[in-house]
Amino acid sequence: LGAFIEIGHELGLRIHAGFNTMVGGNSSNLGSQGVLVRDSSKRDWATVLNTKEGFKNALDVETTFFFNPHNPDVQNYICDLLKDLAAYKDLDGIILDRGRFDSMQSDFSELTKEAFEEYIGEEVDFLRDVMPAGHTGTINSDMPYQYKHLKKWLEFRAKTIHDFMTKAKEAVRADDHV
């Protein structure tokens, strides 16, 4: 990256680093890679999906392994990576790609469930109160009424990403890098 910055600036270009924010690995015909693959102690950092077959860790059913954006350990890990990236001398900026939940099917972990219950002030049954098993993403006009906490769930997810982005910005700016 340092060489790109140096040569790019010599050519009059601004250099921004792209960062695949909430992805912790992937699997392809070339093999599997990423922190979620390399470090089995971080398995619970992977998002939990609400599949037709039940709640499943993304490492067991996906080829792109998203993190659980609500996990504080994940957030701290990503903020540390962003601080390291921002420390590159003369980097013009960082572009955060995939700074989101994987899909409507994620994250249905116990950690996120407990945080959501605290957020709304009551216990929930994900499948009865939030979203049916295996829901793939289309929200029709009947769903907010059929699933009493769907709107709050969407609000909670948006707030999670908003709060993380604020935390990431503060972490990077704390050292006056970018």
URCORMO-V88333 format. One record per helix or strand of 3 or more residues. SS is the DSSP state (H for helix, E for strand). FROM is the first residue (numbers start at 1). TO is the last residue. If there is no record, write none. Layout:
SS&FROM&TO ; SS&FROM&TO
//
This chain:
H&2&10 ; E&16&20 ; E&23&28 ; E&31&33 ; H&35&38 ; H&40&45 ; E&48&51 ; E&54&57 ; H&58&61 ; E&64&67 ; H&72&86 ; E&93&97 ; H&110&120 ; H&126&130 ; H&143&146 ; H&150&174
//
